[in-house]
Amino acid sequence: MLLTNHLSTQPIWLLLLSSLGFFIILKKTSSLLNWVFVTFIRHPKNPKSYGSWAMVTGATDGIGKAFAHQLAKHGLNLILVGRDPNKLKSVSEEYQAEFPNTQIKRIVFDFSRNILEGVKVIEESIKELDVGILINNVGVSYPRAAYFHEVEEDDWMKLVRVNLEGTTCVTRAVLPGMLLRKRGAIVNIGSGAAIVVPSHPLYAIYAATKA
C-alpha cells in the first residue's frame, strides 16, 4: 500500500525512465543467465549426431585448424578446404597421424578466384557423404589499416568475394544434403571487429563483411 502511494506521487517521466531501466537490467540479466546455462550447465551435444563428416573452410591455420582438430578428436571425418595444397597436405598428415581412424578429404579452393568453379568441386566431392557440420571459417582482411576511401578496389572486392560470396555459396552447396537428412549444423565465424567495436576504425569494410 505504501509503495503504491509512493509511486502514485512520482512524475510520469520518472516512472517511465525507471521502467526502461528495469527492462534493460532484466534483458542483461537474462542474457547472462543464458550464457551461464549454455557454457557451464547444458549438456554438450555430440557432434557426430549431426553426421559423420564435417567440412572446414580455411582449415590450415588458426581458428579453422583448431576446429578441424576438435572435430577429428570427436570422431568425425574431415573435409578440409584451403587454397594452399602443401599446407592442406601437411595438416592432413598431421591429423591422420594423431587420429588414424579419421578419413580426410582435401579440397584446394582459392575463394578469391573463381568461386562458382570451386563450389562445383565441393558439390561433387560431398555428393555421397553425410556432411553434418560446416564451419565457414575462411576470411580475409585488408593488407593494412586504411580509411574507407583509401582501400584499393581489388582489396575490397576480394573481401566481399571471400567473406560474403564464398561463404554464401559454400553454404548453399552443403545445405541441401542437411535438409534432406533433416539434421546439420552450420557455424559462420565472425569477428570482434563487427561486434565489440562496431564499424571498426580503419577496417570498415572488413567489419561489415564479418558482421
Buried (B, 14 or more C-beta within 10 A) or exposed (E): EEEEEEEEEEEEEEEEEEEEEEEEEEEEEEEEEEEEEEEEEEEEEEBBEBBBBBBBBBBBEEBBBEBBBEBBEBEBBBBBBBBEEEBBBEBBEBBBEEBEEBBBBBBBBBBBEEBEEBBEBBBEBBEEBBBBBBBBBBBBBBEEEBEEEEBEEEBBBBBEBBBBBBBBBBBEBBBEBBEEEEEBBBEBBBBEBBEEEEEBEBBBBBBBBBE
